[in-house]
Amino acid sequence: MTETPLAYADRVRTLLGYRTVSELIADDHNVFIDPYSALLSVHARIGTGNVFSPNVRIDAESDALRIGDGNRFFEGTRIEATDGGRVSIGADNEFGPHAVALLANRHDAVITVVSRVRLIGRIDLAGASTLGDGSQILGDVTAVNVSLVGGGSHRDPDPDLRGAVLKGRGRATGLTLARGHVINADSDFATAAVEAQSVYDPRPAVD
């Protein structure tokens, strides 16, 4: 008897170490907008209230990837926690829109994304990198071994109390950026100025 498309998809995913389409459909705690296009490793530990858009791919080894609650993974998000690397994701983060990749695919790679973080644009995050509460990477950015200190989210009324921000385009390597600061680069983040976020988003007037 010929396999149904669902049975075939489930069988192939099982062989390759991904959760089956049937399992994604039956998940009452998370939303998979297109379960046929989402690839989710059986080793990924996932909380509740997460939304996975089409064409999300998540590869992980045992105990290498944890995802908390209420995260949004837009189209094309890719996460690798392989070859000894580890990824930890907290709550209420946004990965996308556009192509976001978290690449912990070597033994010394540990990526931590805490909570209320936004990654919007063509973002590659790799190495030993920590994105604190409310931090952001915006634009066309490759970030390796970076530490963005946490603070308020992008909705905090005082921009200088928000998590650190990298924006623009280019490569950021080995940077630590304090709360309330931003680097707006056009190629090399190491040579770009560190500025207060209020330069771009002034504090609201106080009566």
RODO-2510 file (C-alpha; in nm, 4 decimals, decimal comma):
residues 207
     n   res          X          Y          Z
     1     m     0,0000     0,0000     0,0000
     2     t     0,1301     0,3451    -0,0939
     3     e     0,2194     0,5707     0,1988
     4     t     0,0157     0,8807     0,2563
     5     p     0,2099     1,2095     0,2385
     6     l     0,1787     1,2421     0,6165
     7     a     0,3071     0,8902     0,6807
     8     y     0,6011     0,9472     0,4462
     9     a     0,6893     1,2804     0,6086
    10     d     0,6709     1,1255     0,9549
    11     r     0,8890     0,8299     0,8576
    12     v     1,1601     1,0446     0,6988
    13     r     1,1705     1,2866     0,9914
    14     t     1,2019     1,0000     1,2364
    15     l     1,4987     0,8655     1,0408
    16     l     1,6671     1,2081     1,0440
    17     g     1,6082     1,2847     1,4110
    18     y     1,3278     1,5395     1,3796
    19     r     0,9872     1,5442     1,5435
    20     t     0,7211     1,4113     1,3128
    21     v     0,4597     1,6267     1,1466
    22     s     0,1989     1,4359     1,3458
    23     e     0,3741     1,5309     1,6700
    24     l     0,3882     1,8971     1,5731
    25     i     0,0192     1,8992     1,4850
    26     a    -0,0645     1,7326     1,8162
    27     d     0,1380     1,9835     2,0223
    28     d    -0,1239     2,1697     2,2262
    29     h     0,1330     2,3986     2,3898
    30     n     0,3022     2,5599     2,0878
    31     v     0,1944     2,6809     1,7433
    32     f     0,3460     2,5498     1,4197
    33     i     0,1964     2,7578     1,1397
    34     d     0,3130     2,5083     0,8762
    35     p     0,4105     2,1814     1,0458
    36     y     0,5123     2,0304     0,7117
    37     s     0,7925     2,2853     0,6647
    38     a     0,9169     2,3105     1,0251
    39     l     1,2107     2,0865     1,1191
    40     l     1,2501     2,0471     1,4944
    41     s     1,5084     1,8177     1,6514
    42     v     1,3777     1,5533     1,8888
    43     h     1,6473     1,6702     2,1328
    44     a     1,5201     2,0279     2,1573
    45     r     1,3565     2,1020     2,4928
    46     i     1,0768     2,3503     2,4376
    47     g     0,8445     2,5373     2,6724
    48     t     0,4980     2,6673     2,5899
    49     g     0,3401     2,9485     2,3936
    50     n     0,6065     2,9542     2,1225
    51     v     0,5122     3,0324     1,7612
    52     f     0,7077     2,8710     1,4772
    53     s     0,6587     3,0209     1,1314
    54     p     0,7191     2,8214     0,8111
    55     n     1,0663     2,6956     0,7199
    56     v     1,2142     2,7073     1,0689
    57     r     1,4939     2,4537     1,1174
    58     i     1,6284     2,3550     1,4585
    59     d     1,9095     2,0990     1,4924
    60     a     2,0342     1,9872     1,8319
    61     e     2,2155     1,7135     2,0148
    62     s     2,1000     1,5673     2,3445
    63     d     2,0726     1,8308     2,6239
    64     a     2,2212     2,0975     2,3953
    65     l     1,9184     2,3221     2,3345
    66     r     1,6564     2,4690     2,5644
    67     i     1,3825     2,7082     2,4574
    68     g     1,1599     2,8825     2,7108
    69     d     0,8116     3,0262     2,6688
    70     g     0,6441     3,2773     2,4410
    71     n     0,9127     3,3093     2,1741
    72     r     0,8428     3,3928     1,8104
    73     f     1,0495     3,2275     1,5380
    74     f     0,9863     3,3934     1,2028
    75     e     1,0314     3,2385     0,8593
    76     g     1,3731     3,0953     0,7889
    77     t     1,5047     3,0957     1,1454
    78     r     1,7850     2,8425     1,1864
    79     i     1,9297     2,7174     1,5136
    80     e     2,2197     2,4739     1,5483
    81     a     2,3304     2,3266     1,8802
    82     t     2,5599     2,0576     1,7439
    83     d     2,9167     1,9255     1,7635
    84     g     2,9358     2,0090     2,1333
    85     g     2,7798     2,3560     2,1100
    86     r     2,4887     2,4663     2,3303
    87     v     2,2029     2,7139     2,2986
    88     s     1,9772     2,8479     2,5737
    89     i     1,6792     3,0699     2,4922
    90     g     1,4626     3,2352     2,7564
    91     a     1,1179     3,3893     2,7102
    92     d     0,9410     3,6425     2,4880
    93     n     1,2158     3,6765     2,2277
    94     e     1,1728     3,7585     1,8578
    95     f     1,3841     3,5850     1,5939
    96     g     1,3147     3,7722     1,2706
    97     p     1,1545     3,8749     1,0457
    98     h     1,4177     3,7874     0,7857
    99     a     1,6926     3,5279     0,8131
   100     v     1,8194     3,4740     1,1679
   101     a     2,0720     3,2010     1,2488
   102     l     2,2062     3,0925     1,5892
   103     l     2,5098     2,8777     1,5124
   104     a     2,6535     2,6920     1,8103
   105     n     2,8136     2,4237     1,5985
   106     r     3,1515     2,3744     1,7657
   107     h     3,2546     2,2538     2,1100
   108     d     3,3373     2,5990     2,2500
   109     a     3,0195     2,7680     2,1247
   110     v     2,7646     2,8620     2,3905
   111     i     2,4868     3,0993     2,2872
   112     t     2,2574     3,2442     2,5529
   113     v     1,9567     3,4565     2,4629
   114     v     1,7869     3,5676     2,7829
   115     s     1,4445     3,7352     2,7476
   116     r     1,2713     4,0084     2,5455
   117     v     1,5551     4,0064     2,2927
   118     r     1,4939     4,1106     1,9318
   119     l     1,6956     3,9836     1,6351
   120     i     1,5602     4,1476     1,3217
   121     g     1,7259     4,1294     0,9804
   122     r     1,9921     3,9029     0,8374
   123     i     2,1530     3,8049     1,1661
   124     d     2,4179     3,5365     1,2246
   125     l     2,5042     3,4828     1,5915
   126     a     2,7894     3,2458     1,6753
   127     g     3,0657     3,1568     1,9184
   128     a     3,0377     3,2229     2,2921
   129     s     2,7725     3,4944     2,2847
   130     t     2,5294     3,6261     2,5450
   131     l     2,2365     3,8543     2,4691
   132     g     2,0976     3,9961     2,7933
   133     d     1,7407     4,1030     2,8676
   134     g     1,6021     4,3458     2,6131
   135     s     1,9121     4,3561     2,3942
   136     q     1,8794     4,3807     2,0175
   137     i     2,0671     4,3090     1,6947
   138     l     1,9133     4,4862     1,3973
   139     g     2,0165     4,4925     1,0318
   140     d     2,2641     4,2764     0,8409
   141     v     2,4998     4,1662     1,1164
   142     t     2,7343     3,8770     1,1885
   143     a     2,8077     3,8679     1,5625
   144     v     3,0681     3,6311     1,7082
   145     n     3,1717     3,6119     2,0748
   146     v     2,9663     3,9148     2,1745
   147     s     2,8109     4,0123     2,5063
   148     l     2,5211     4,2568     2,5070
   149     v     2,4372     4,3638     2,8616
   150     g     2,0718     4,3429     2,9540
   151     g     1,8297     4,6126     3,0599
   152     g     1,4780     4,7155     2,9687
   153     s     1,3145     4,6036     2,6467
   154     h     1,2784     4,8224     2,3371
   155     r     0,9504     4,9425     2,4889
   156     d     1,1183     5,0907     2,7965
   157     p     1,0464     5,4665     2,7965
   158     d     1,4069     5,5492     2,8886
   159     p     1,6312     5,4351     2,6014
   160     d     1,9440     5,4577     2,8152
   161     l     1,8062     5,1883     3,0449
   162     r     1,7374     4,9426     2,7633
   163     g     1,9461     4,6398     2,6765
   164     a     2,2479     4,7001     2,4527
   165     v     2,1987     4,7245     2,0747
   166     l     2,4028     4,6408     1,7660
   167     k     2,2568     4,7755     1,4440
   168     g     2,3534     4,8501     1,0878
   169     r     2,5615     4,6086     0,8867
   170     g     2,8938     4,4323     0,9190
   171     r     3,0787     4,2043     1,1580
   172     a     3,0998     4,2343     1,5361
   173     t     3,3618     4,0158     1,7038
   174     g     3,4625     3,9998     2,0690
   175     l     3,2545     4,2994     2,1752
   176     t     3,0991     4,3729     2,5139
   177     l     2,8409     4,6503     2,5091
   178     a     2,6887     4,8046     2,8214
   179     r     2,3249     4,8692     2,9008
   180     g     2,1781     5,1716     2,7261
   181     h     2,4476     5,1797     2,4581
   182     v     2,4326     5,1210     2,0841
   183     i     2,6807     5,0702     1,8031
   184     n     2,5525     5,1713     1,4605
   185     a     2,8075     5,0339     1,2153
   186     d     2,8639     5,0211     0,8424
   187     s     3,1101     4,7308     0,8055
   188     d     3,3324     4,6935     1,1154
   189     f     3,1676     4,7295     1,4557
   190     a     3,5085     4,7448     1,6258
   191     t     3,5831     5,0837     1,4695
   192     a     3,2349     5,2335     1,5011
   193     a     3,1385     5,4740     1,7794
   194     v     2,9680     5,3593     2,0981
   195     e     2,6749     5,5909     2,1626
   196     a     2,3909     5,6333     2,4087
   197     q     2,0639     5,5008     2,2723
   198     s     1,9006     5,8351     2,3506
   199     v     2,0993     5,9791     2,0575
   200     y     1,8629     5,7911     1,8259
   201     d     1,5543     5,7707     2,0455
   202     p     1,5323     6,0731     2,2774
   203     r     1,3782     6,0353     2,6196
   204     p     1,0159     6,1478     2,6406
   205     a     0,9689     6,5007     2,7686
   206     v     0,8873     6,5361     3,1375
   207     d     0,6296     6,7967     3,2360
***
